[in-house]
Amino acid sequence: MRVIRASDTDNRTSRPRAIAPRGFSGAAALCVATLAAFGVIDTAAANTSNGYNLPVGVTELSKAMYGLHMEVFWICVGIAVVVFGVMIYSLVTFRHSKGAVPDTTMVHSTKVEIIWTIIPVLILVVMAVPAADLILKQEDTRNSELSIRVTGYQWKWQYQYMNAGEGVDFFSTLKSDSNFARQLDSGIDPNTVPNYLLDVDKPLVIPSGTKVRLLLTSMDVIHAWWVPDFGAKRSAIPGFISELWFKVEPGKEGIYRGQCAALCGRDHGFMPVVVDVRTPDDFKKWVEEQKAAAKQAGPLEPGTASGVAPATAQVLN
């Protein structure tokens, strides 16, 4: 997953390559969005992944996940070296052309059975202990400093702030330039659209150095809120509320991008997640601005946020 920070806004390096401008179908757009999410297509100037491995990320959890991933990876490498080393040595040393004769008398060895049972168990314990500890940390949403209710719709997100952001409520939808460019026979070259299919009209804004808890649900089908650099992915299920938390390290302010990670219908590929991480002071100013704007706009109609009804993504003909 690519990440754009505040200082990395050069559009020349923030858009996909080699996309046909005309005859661009919804299926092709979905493929582009998926490839961009996994880092196959160059979509930003900076990221925390080299394109071949998991992103290290910018949160405590994401770094712990990366560390566990690398620990298990090197254990697997060690096992592969030992197993294939023994295999290759045996094949070369005891080959028929050198006069090797198979031992037909050894049909069972209790000692060998014990050894190749105990060693894998010990390896699994070594991996299971830190994995269980990390799972418990992922589920520990206590002492959160900011809570945000996230509701999935086909095909947009609604963010409703609690605590310090009480009263801030808005929808986040695919940005209009990407929405126009993705239409069949739009005549717009997607290469000219910055962060094509990975940008929204209103990003989620959070403060750095703050433990943020998300309460996720859905109003229609199953969605999944996913930002790889936060180590955060959780399903939004109709009728249920699930939780996740993350804490972006101070100094890592910027724009982070993700996507809906659950197949949620026709426009699943056009449901990006964008998070704007700001300093605590800048976040407070933003909250005050949002509250002042809402107060100036007056009371909203029931069932709406920011004066916008929860409609599905508009499809242009």
N, C-alpha and C positions, 0 to 999 in steps of 0.2 A: 504494500500500500504506500502510495506516495503522500508526502506531507509538504504543505507550503507554509512556511513561517512568514512572519511579518516582513522580513527583509528580502524574501525571495518571491518577487512578483513579476518577473520577466515572462511575458506571455509567450515568448518564442520557445521556451522550454517547458511550457505547462499545458501542452495540448497533444492529442494523439497524432500519429503519423499514418499516412497512406489510407485515408478513409474516402471512399467514393462519395462525391458530393451529391450525385443524383441517384435515384432508385435505391435510396437508403432505407431498408425495411426495418420494422421494429425488431425482428430477430437479429439482424446484423448489429443494430444499436445495442441490444442486450449483450451480445458477444463482446463488443468494444468496452462496455461498462465493466463486464466481468474481468476482462484482461487488464484493464486499467487498475481495478481494485487489487489484483494480485501482482501488480508491478511488471507485467509483461510488456505493457505499453508505457512509454515515458510520458508521465502526466504532470510532473512537477519538478521544480528546480532542486529540491532538497527532500530527503527522506531518511528514516532511521533503519532502512533495510538495504542490503546490497543487491536485492533482486533475486538472490538465491537462498536466502535464509529468512527466518522470522524477523520482524522488526524488533529492535531492542526496546523501543517505546520511550515514553516520557513520564511514566507513572511507576510507583513502587511495585504494583502488581505486574505490569508488563515486563519490567526488568527481572522480577522473580520468575516469571514464566519463561523468559529467554534463558535465564541461568539453568532452570530445571531442564529445559529442552536440550541445551548443550551438554549438560551432565549425562542425560540419557543417551544422547548422540554418541558421546565418546565411549560410554560403556558398550554400546552396540558396535562401535568401531573396534574396540578391544576384543570383543567376542568374535567378530568376523576375522580379525587377524589371527587369533589362536586357532579357530576352527579351520579356516582355509589354509593356514600354515601347516597344520597337522595333515590335512587332506593332501596338499601338494607334496609334502615331504614323503608321505606314505606311498603316493602314486609313483613318485620318482625313484625312491629307494627300494621299494618292494615290488617292482614290476617284473613281469614274467620273463622278459628278455635278459634279466640279470640272474635268473635262476631261482627266483623266489617261489617258495612252496606254501600254499595256504595251510593254516592251522585248523584242522577239522575237529580237534579234540575240545576246544574251548567253546562251549555252548552257553555257559552262564557263569557270572562272577558276582557274588553278593557285594564284594568290595566296590566294584565298578558301579553297580546299581546305586549304592549309597552315595558315592562321590558325585555321580552326575544327577542326583536328586538334591543333595545338600547345596551344591554350588549354585544352581539356578534359583533355589529358594533364597539364599543369601543375597544374590543379585537383585531379586524382586523386592526384598526388604529394603535394601539400600535405595532403590528407586521409590518405593511406596511411602517411606517416612516423609521425605520432603514434599512429595506430591500431596499427601494427605494434609500436611501443614499448610500448603499453598491453597488447597481447596477451602479449608477453614477460614483463611484470611479473605478469600474471595467472597465468602458468604457473610462476613462480619461487617454489617452496615451500621454498627453502633457508633455513637459520637460523630455522626455526620453533621457538617456545618451548613450545608445547603441541600435542600430536597427539591427535586423537579419531577413533576408528573409528565410522563411521555406517553402519548396515545397515538397509535398507528392507524392510518386510514389508507384506503386505496386512492391515491398513492402519494401520501404526504405525512408529515409528523406534526403533532400539536405539542407545544411545550407550555406547561403551567407551573410557574415558580411558586415555591413556598418559602418559609422563613424570611430571610432578608429581602427576597425578591417577590414577596407576596403581592399579588395583583398584576404581575406581568404575565401575559397570556397571548400566544400567537401561533400561527401555523407556519411551517417551513416546507416550501415546495420547490421542485426543480426550477432553476432560474429560467426566465423567459427566452433568453438567447439560445440555450440548449434545447428548450422545448420546441422552438421554431425550427431549429436546424435538424432535429431528429425526424421531422415529418417527411413522409414519402414525397419525393419530387419537390422539396422545399426550395431547391436551387441554392441553398446555403452550404458552403464548404465547411464541414465541422472543424477543419484545421484552423479556421479563423475564429473559433469560439474558445475563449480561455476556459480551461478546466471543464471541457466538454463532458456533460452528463455527471459531473462531480461537483456541481455548485448549486446553491439554493438562493432564494430571494432573502430569507431571514435565517441566519445561522443561530444555533444555540450558543449563548454567551455564558461563560463560567469564569470564576477567578482562579488563578494559580495558587498553589499552596493551601488549597481548601479541599476538605473531604466532601465530595459531591455524591449524593445518593439519587439514583433514578428509580422511579416507580413506573413500571412499564405495563401497559395494557393495550387492547385494540378494540376498535369499534366495528370491525367487519371480519377479516380473516387473520391468520397468524402472520405476523411480521417479525423481524429480528433487528434490533438496533446494534450496529457494529462499527467500532472505530478501532482498527488494529493497533495503532500507536498508544492507545489507552489500555490495551489488554482487556477490552470490554466488548462482550457480545452476549446478548440475552434476548430470549423470545418475548414478543408482546402477544399475548393470547387473549381472545375475547372472553370476558367473564372472570378473568384471573388477573392478579397483580403480582408481578415478579420484580425483584430488586437487583440492582448492581451498584457498585461504587467505584470511584477512582479519585486519585489526587494527583494532579499535574504538578510536577516539581517547579518551584520558583525559577525564573530564568528561561523557561521553556514556553513562554507565551507565543502565540501565533495561531495559524489556521490548520486544523486537522480534519481530514476527510475520511468518510467511510460510506457504507451503503446498507440498505436493507438486505439481510443475508438469508431470508426465507422466501421461497417462491410464493408470491402473494397475488398472482394474476397477471393480466396482459402487460401492465406497465411496471412490473417488478424492477426492471433494469433502469427505471427513471425515478428512483426514490432514494437519492443520496442523503447522507448525513454529513453536516458540516458543523464543526465546533470552533468557536472563536474564544481562545483562552487569553484572558487579559489579567493585568495586575489587579490586586484587590481594590486599589483606589480607583482604577479605571472602571472596574466592574460596578462599584458603588455609583459612580457618575452615570454609567449606562442605565442602571436601575432607576435612578432619579429621573433621567430623561424619558424613559419608557412610561413611568408613572405619570409624569407631567403631560406627556402626549395623550395618554389614555384619559386623563382627567379633562383635558381640553376637548377631546372628541366626544365626551359625554357618555352616558350609560349605553351598554351594548344590548342588543336583542338576545333573548334566551337562546342558548345553543350555538352561540357564535363566539369567535375569539378575534379581537382586533377588528371587529366589524365584518369579518369574512365568514360566510357559512361554510361548514365542513363538507364541501363538495369534492368529488373525485377529480383527478387530474384532467384538465381539458385537452381534448384531442382536436387538432385542427384538420380541416379537410382541404 
